[in-house]
């Protein structure tokens, strides 16, 4: 493994690890935010249920569930509701018939009108004491089904309030951590990508440099003769013998050419080791031929080949 590659790999591993850590932190923060928000919604639901059961239910009369409340009875009930229920976080109270008719509302214009309950609320599919809450158009609406004394029918009491104040504390505490963790993960992800791109460029340059060095380097020795002397290299004897053969041919050709030139005494190339009465040039050529013959004989004797 190349030492040059170590820092790049370590930095990529570091940034990638930090990305994972930040994503885990963001997920954990979001999970805590959801739990905290659910707890706040649960507390708001319990508070609305207590208002419906402990405050409004004792004020209801049997006639209040039979038809929309009007006249003096409406004013009497409205006064009690405003005094005992709308003095806190709740800002809206309605009493629904199971058919969707508004029997009472702190807004008098709604009394007697028939509406569809918000999504997730089925007015006719509940029993006394059941409480359900929904978030609708930025408002937290809690429906509690209550019974009226000496009356056969149930009514649904709706207590509503703005949703944002309910979860404001949870959002303030945990949402910034989610945003920070995601931003950090994005930053570390960019650093990891930049590190990977830099490492890729470095690797390409190193590969190009290695190819250039390999192209300029001499061919490697045979793996069968890695560090042997030159005379023990495979094919060395054949090369030497080929050079001797060429030198012999050249010498014989030179002797033949010299023999055909007119001289005071005609010179011929004998087979004997000496050439009597030959000119100095002929003597030199003949001596070289005899030397080549002696070298060949010594090599043949050394390897046990018969002369």
C-alpha positions as CSV (number, residue, x, y, z in Angstrom):
1,X,0.0,0.0,0.0
2,X,1.4,3.4,-1.0
3,X,2.2,5.8,1.8
4,X,1.0,8.7,-0.3
5,X,-2.5,7.2,-0.3
6,X,-2.7,6.8,3.5
7,X,-3.6,10.5,4.4
8,X,-6.3,10.6,1.7
9,X,-7.9,7.4,2.8
10,X,-7.7,8.4,6.5
11,X,-9.3,11.8,5.8
12,X,-12.1,10.2,3.8
13,X,-12.8,7.7,6.5
14,X,-12.8,10.6,9.1
15,X,-15.3,12.7,7.1
16,X,-17.5,9.7,6.4
17,X,-17.5,8.7,10.0
18,X,-18.4,12.3,11.0
19,X,-21.3,12.3,8.5
20,X,-22.7,9.1,10.0
21,X,-22.3,10.5,13.5
22,X,-24.1,13.7,12.5
23,X,-26.9,11.8,10.8
24,X,-27.3,9.6,13.9
25,X,-27.4,12.8,16.0
26,X,-29.9,14.4,13.8
27,X,-32.1,11.2,13.9
28,X,-31.8,11.1,17.7
29,X,-32.6,14.8,18.1
30,X,-35.6,14.4,15.8
31,X,-36.8,11.4,17.8
32,X,-36.5,13.3,21.0
33,X,-38.4,16.2,19.4
34,X,-41.2,13.8,18.3
35,X,-41.4,12.3,21.8
36,X,-41.4,15.7,23.5
37,X,-44.0,17.0,21.1
38,X,-46.2,14.0,21.7
39,X,-45.9,14.5,25.4
40,X,-47.0,18.1,25.0
41,X,-49.9,17.1,22.9
42,X,-50.9,14.5,25.4
43,X,-50.8,17.0,28.2
44,X,-53.0,19.4,26.2
45,X,-55.5,16.6,25.5
46,X,-55.7,15.7,29.2
47,X,-56.3,19.4,30.1
48,X,-59.0,19.7,27.5
49,X,-60.7,16.5,28.6
50,X,-60.6,17.7,32.2
51,X,-62.4,20.9,31.2
52,X,-65.1,19.0,29.3
53,X,-65.7,16.4,32.0
54,X,-65.1,18.4,35.2
55,X,-66.4,21.9,34.2
56,X,-68.8,21.7,31.3
57,X,-70.5,18.3,31.9
58,X,-71.9,19.2,35.3
59,X,-73.4,22.4,33.8
60,X,-75.5,20.5,31.2
61,X,-79.2,19.8,31.5
62,X,-81.2,17.1,29.7
63,X,-82.7,19.6,27.3
64,X,-79.3,20.8,26.2
65,X,-78.7,17.7,24.2
66,X,-82.0,17.6,22.5
67,X,-81.8,20.8,20.4
68,X,-79.6,23.8,19.8
69,X,-79.3,26.0,22.9
70,X,-80.9,29.4,22.5
71,X,-82.1,32.4,24.5
72,X,-81.5,32.8,28.2
73,X,-80.1,29.3,28.6
74,X,-77.5,30.1,26.0
75,X,-76.4,33.3,27.8
76,X,-76.3,31.5,31.1
77,X,-74.1,28.7,29.7
78,X,-71.9,31.1,27.7
79,X,-71.2,33.1,30.9
80,X,-70.1,30.0,32.8
81,X,-68.0,28.8,29.9
82,X,-66.2,32.1,29.5
83,X,-65.6,32.4,33.2
84,X,-64.4,28.8,33.8
85,X,-63.1,27.4,30.5
86,X,-61.9,30.3,28.3
87,X,-59.7,31.9,31.0
88,X,-56.8,29.7,30.1
89,X,-55.1,28.4,27.0
90,X,-58.4,27.2,25.4
91,X,-60.1,29.9,23.3
92,X,-63.0,27.9,21.7
93,X,-65.7,25.7,23.1
94,X,-68.4,23.9,21.2
95,X,-71.0,21.2,21.9
96,X,-71.7,18.9,19.0
97,X,-74.7,16.6,18.4
98,X,-73.8,13.2,17.1
99,X,-75.4,14.2,13.7
100,X,-72.9,17.1,13.3
101,X,-75.3,19.9,14.6
102,X,-73.6,22.6,16.7
103,X,-75.7,22.7,19.9
104,X,-73.6,25.3,21.6
105,X,-70.6,27.5,20.6
106,X,-68.9,30.5,22.1
107,X,-69.6,32.0,18.6
108,X,-73.4,32.4,18.6
109,X,-73.6,32.4,14.8
110,X,-72.6,28.8,14.7
111,X,-75.4,27.5,16.9
112,X,-77.9,25.4,15.0
113,X,-75.6,24.9,12.0
114,X,-74.5,21.5,10.8
115,X,-70.9,20.8,9.9
116,X,-68.7,17.9,9.1
117,X,-66.3,16.9,11.9
118,X,-62.6,17.3,11.1
119,X,-60.7,14.3,9.5
120,X,-60.1,11.6,12.1
121,X,-63.1,12.4,14.2
122,X,-66.3,10.3,13.9
123,X,-69.0,11.8,16.1
124,X,-71.2,8.8,16.1
125,X,-68.5,6.2,16.8
126,X,-67.6,6.8,20.4
127,X,-68.7,6.3,23.9
128,X,-68.8,8.3,27.1
129,X,-65.4,9.4,28.4
130,X,-63.5,8.9,25.0
131,X,-61.2,11.7,24.0
132,X,-59.6,12.3,20.7
133,X,-57.5,15.1,19.4
134,X,-56.5,16.3,16.0
135,X,-54.4,19.2,14.6
136,X,-56.5,21.1,12.0
137,X,-55.5,24.3,10.3
138,X,-53.0,25.2,13.0
139,X,-55.4,24.5,15.9
140,X,-55.4,21.7,18.4
141,X,-59.0,20.4,18.6
142,X,-59.9,17.9,21.4
143,X,-63.3,16.1,21.3
144,X,-64.6,14.5,24.5
145,X,-67.8,12.5,24.5
146,X,-69.8,13.1,27.6
147,X,-73.2,12.1,28.9
148,X,-76.0,14.4,30.2
149,X,-77.8,13.4,33.3
150,X,-81.2,11.9,32.7
151,X,-80.7,12.1,28.9
152,X,-80.2,9.1,26.6
153,X,-77.9,10.8,24.1
154,X,-74.2,11.7,24.2
155,X,-72.8,14.9,23.1
156,X,-69.2,15.7,22.0
157,X,-67.5,18.7,23.7
158,X,-64.8,20.3,21.6
159,X,-62.2,22.4,23.3
160,X,-59.8,24.1,20.9
161,X,-56.6,26.1,21.2
162,X,-53.7,27.2,18.9
163,X,-51.3,24.4,18.2
164,X,-48.0,26.2,18.0
165,X,-47.8,27.3,21.7
166,X,-48.3,23.6,22.7
167,X,-45.2,22.4,21.0
168,X,-43.2,25.7,21.2
169,X,-41.0,24.6,24.1
170,X,-40.2,21.2,22.3
171,X,-39.4,23.0,19.1
172,X,-37.2,25.5,20.9
173,X,-35.2,22.9,22.7
174,X,-34.7,20.2,20.0
175,X,-35.4,21.5,16.5
176,X,-32.2,23.6,16.4
177,X,-30.1,20.5,17.2
178,X,-31.8,18.7,14.3
179,X,-30.9,21.5,11.9
180,X,-27.4,21.8,13.2
181,X,-26.7,18.1,12.9
182,X,-28.1,18.0,9.3
183,X,-26.0,21.1,8.4
184,X,-22.9,19.4,9.9
185,X,-23.6,16.2,8.0
186,X,-23.9,18.1,4.8
187,X,-20.6,20.0,5.5
188,X,-18.7,16.8,6.3
189,X,-20.3,15.1,3.3
190,X,-18.9,17.9,1.0
191,X,-15.5,17.5,2.7
192,X,-15.6,13.7,2.1
193,X,-16.5,14.2,-1.5
194,X,-13.7,16.8,-2.0
195,X,-11.3,14.4,-0.3
196,X,-12.4,11.6,-2.6
197,X,-11.9,13.7,-5.7
198,X,-8.5,14.8,-4.6
199,X,-7.5,11.3,-3.9
200,X,-8.7,10.2,-7.3
201,X,-6.6,13.0,-9.0
202,X,-3.6,12.0,-6.9
203,X,-4.0,8.3,-7.8
204,X,-4.3,9.1,-11.6
205,X,-1.1,11.2,-11.4
206,X,0.7,8.4,-9.5
207,X,-0.4,5.9,-12.0
208,X,0.8,8.1,-14.9
209,X,4.2,8.6,-13.2
210,X,4.6,4.9,-12.6
211,X,3.8,4.1,-16.2
212,X,6.4,6.7,-17.4
213,X,9.0,5.2,-15.0
214,X,8.3,1.7,-16.2
215,X,8.6,2.8,-19.8
216,X,12.0,4.4,-19.1
217,X,13.4,1.6,-17.0
218,X,15.6,-1.1,-18.6
219,X,14.0,-4.5,-19.2
220,X,14.2,-6.7,-16.1
221,X,16.6,-9.7,-16.0
222,X,15.3,-13.1,-16.5
223,X,13.8,-14.6,-13.4
224,X,15.9,-17.7,-14.0
225,X,19.2,-15.8,-13.9
226,X,18.6,-12.8,-11.6
227,X,22.1,-11.9,-10.5
228,X,24.5,-14.2,-12.4
229,X,27.7,-12.9,-14.1
230,X,27.4,-12.1,-17.8
231,X,29.2,-15.2,-19.0
232,X,26.6,-17.4,-17.1
233,X,23.7,-15.8,-18.7
234,X,21.5,-17.9,-20.8
235,X,22.4,-17.6,-24.5
236,X,25.8,-16.1,-23.7
237,X,27.8,-19.0,-25.3
238,X,25.7,-18.8,-28.4
239,X,26.3,-15.1,-28.7
240,X,30.1,-15.6,-28.3
241,X,30.2,-18.4,-30.8
242,X,28.2,-16.3,-33.3
243,X,30.7,-13.4,-32.9
244,X,33.6,-15.8,-33.4
245,X,32.0,-17.3,-36.5
246,X,31.5,-13.9,-38.0
247,X,35.1,-12.9,-37.2
248,X,36.4,-16.1,-38.8
249,X,34.5,-15.5,-41.9
250,X,35.8,-11.9,-42.1
251,X,39.4,-13.1,-41.5
252,X,39.2,-15.8,-44.1
253,X,37.7,-13.4,-46.6
254,X,40.5,-11.0,-45.8
255,X,43.1,-13.7,-46.3
256,X,41.6,-14.8,-49.5
257,X,41.5,-11.2,-50.8
258,X,45.2,-10.8,-49.7
259,X,46.1,-14.0,-51.5
260,X,44.8,-12.8,-54.8
261,X,46.8,-9.6,-54.7
262,X,50.2,-9.8,-56.6
263,X,53.0,-10.2,-54.2
264,X,56.7,-11.1,-54.6
265,X,56.0,-14.5,-53.2
266,X,52.5,-16.0,-53.7
267,X,50.9,-16.7,-50.4
268,X,48.3,-19.4,-49.8
269,X,46.4,-20.2,-46.6
270,X,47.6,-23.6,-45.4
271,X,45.8,-25.8,-42.9
272,X,48.9,-26.1,-40.8
273,X,49.2,-23.8,-37.8
274,X,52.1,-21.8,-39.5
275,X,52.3,-19.9,-42.7
276,X,55.9,-19.8,-43.9
277,X,57.1,-16.9,-46.0
278,X,53.8,-15.0,-45.6
279,X,53.7,-11.3,-45.3
280,X,53.1,-9.6,-42.0
281,X,49.5,-8.9,-42.8
282,X,48.9,-12.5,-43.5
283,X,50.7,-13.6,-40.4
284,X,48.4,-11.3,-38.3
285,X,45.2,-12.7,-39.8
286,X,46.4,-16.3,-39.4
287,X,47.3,-15.6,-35.8
288,X,43.9,-14.3,-35.1
289,X,42.3,-17.4,-36.7
290,X,44.6,-19.6,-34.6
291,X,43.6,-17.7,-31.4
292,X,39.9,-18.2,-32.2
293,X,40.4,-21.9,-32.8
294,X,42.3,-22.3,-29.5
295,X,39.5,-20.5,-27.5
296,X,36.9,-22.8,-29.1
297,X,38.9,-25.8,-28.1
298,X,39.3,-24.7,-24.5
299,X,35.6,-24.1,-24.2
300,X,34.8,-27.5,-25.7
301,X,37.3,-29.2,-23.3
302,X,35.7,-27.3,-20.3
303,X,32.2,-28.7,-21.1
304,X,33.5,-32.2,-22.0
305,X,32.8,-32.0,-25.6
306,X,35.2,-34.0,-27.9
307,X,37.4,-31.9,-30.1
